[in-house]
Amino acid sequence: MILNSIIDCIGNTPVIELKDDLIPKGKRLYLKLEYFNPNFSVKDRTAYGLVKAALDNGKLKEGGILIESTSGNLGKSLCMLGAALKFKVIIVVDPKISPSILNWYEAYGAHVDMVKEPAENGGFQQARINRVKELLEKYPNAYWPNQYDNPDNPYYHYNTTAKEIMKLPTSSVIGAISTGGHLCGVGKLVKEKSPNTKVIACDVKGSAVFDNFFKPYLINGVGLSWRGENTDISVIDKVSISNDQEAISMCNLLAKEHGVMVGGSGGLVVLTALAWLKNSDCDSAVAIIPDTGINYLDQIYNKAWRDEKGITLLNRTNIENIINKKVFSTPKEKILI
Ligand SMILES: Cc1ncc(COP(=O)(O)O)c(C=O)c1O
């Protein structure tokens, strides 16, 4: 099949069935591999949803400017779209950004704007947002996607990712939350069309999306130091929290025993899905895997890095014990604790 452009390679990602003794007999676990998108993450979909809506409603035009604060997967996707759809991209980053991600942005011809100092109150995250606001004053016609609160983010997943998932024979969907965009977009359609299908959110210990305090953690992409408006708890049945060690151990097991190399949030999602199948009467689950382990070869897949961070890999028996005891709460119970 010959496609029109790289944009047509976004979405329609493959699904595999995981066969593992940790899955209870007679139950099924499917992995939706979002790392088959062009920049190897679910954020290609999110970025395209944000850009497409802005092009459709005139907030962004060919030759125009898009400005965003990001140091991760969304930036890669926005930079690719700028090159493919002919608009300029300014990405505001801070000195903590990894050199390979910086190269990624520049390879697509984006302009990288580095803040030098943390903000007085909120560290670099706040400093970057302040800089975006300064740039928006300088370029008043520029478009700021603001993935955390912009409803175009979940809406795109509601119209695309969700439809792909609804075709699968499953009684539950499990996903990781940061902005909430992909899981809550999927969850909204699931709840409209198949209300008995359970939507399960997972987060990393330390994130403040469902817990009321923030503490730094190691895995990337998932969690946040606050809860964005795109986290719509009305479409989530249960929430479960796992720590860095559990997620990273699951990643290494999947890579070594199944040849499936996922990012830290993917490990978190699979661990949660296994625990959900074990502790609920659902007979099947789709786990949405946000990105590839290639992004983290020198981190979660590197023993020297793990040793430096104090992470010891759990063995299969440890993982099984953790899965058996994992707790699932409703989002409201979790937020009120
Ligand atoms: C690796 C990874 N995992 C999980 C997520 C969470 O996705 P969302 O922002 O749609 O909640 C992201 C999004 O940045 C991500 O890049």
The ligand as an ORCA input file, in Angstrom:
! r2SCAN-3c Opt
* xyz 0 1
  C       5.762      7.092     27.444
  C       4.440      7.667     27.796
  N       3.630      7.006     28.618
  C       2.421      7.483     28.984
  C       1.972      8.700     28.538
  C       0.643      9.214     29.017
  O      -0.226      9.592     27.979
  P      -1.326     10.722     28.156
  O      -0.624     12.047     28.195
  O      -2.203     10.574     26.945
  O      -2.050     10.480     29.439
  C       2.795      9.412     27.693
  C       2.426     10.732     27.272
  O       3.263     11.640     27.255
  C       4.052      8.903     27.294
  O       4.890      9.583     26.462
*
